[in-house]
Amino acid sequence: MEYTRYETARIIGARALQLAYGAPPLIKVPSGVSDPLALAEIEFDEGVIPIVVIK
């Protein structure tokens, strides 16, 4: 599914907030990545974030 840039930003932002509050990562964390936003972007690119947009 193709998301608009606004949907993408909202999904990544929501997941980054979850990670910042201690949610477990859904992927193996690459070495050197400790920023929740960067990790959320990687999870989004791999398609593992369990957030659905209903249109």
N, C-alpha and C positions, 0 to 999 in steps of 0.2 A: 504494500500500500504506500502510496506517495503522500507525504504530509506537506502542508504549507510551512513556511518558515516560522510562522507563529505557533503552530502546533508542535513543531520540532523544538522550539525554544521552551515551550511550556512543559513538554515531556522530559527534556533533559534537565530543566530547572527543578521539576518536582522530584526526579530521581536523585539529583545531586543533594537536595535537601534531606531526603531519606538517608543517603549515605553519610551525610554530615552528622546526623543524629544517631548513627550507629547501626544502620541496616547492613546486613552482610552483602558483600559484592556477589553478583551473579556470574562473574567470570574470574579466572585466575588473574590476580592483579599483577601487571607487568612491573618489573623492577624500576624504581625511580618515580613511579606514579603514586602520589599521596594526596593530590588535590581531588576532592569529591566531584568537582565539575568536569575535570579531565576524565575521571573514571566513568562518569555518567555518559560522556560523549562516546567513549569506547564501547560501553554497553549498548548504546543506541545504534552505533554503526554495526555491531554484531547482531542486532535484532533480538536481544534477550530481555529487554525491559518489559515487564508485564503490565503495561498501561495501554489501554485501548481508547481510541477516539471514535466516538459514534457520530456519524454525520447525518 
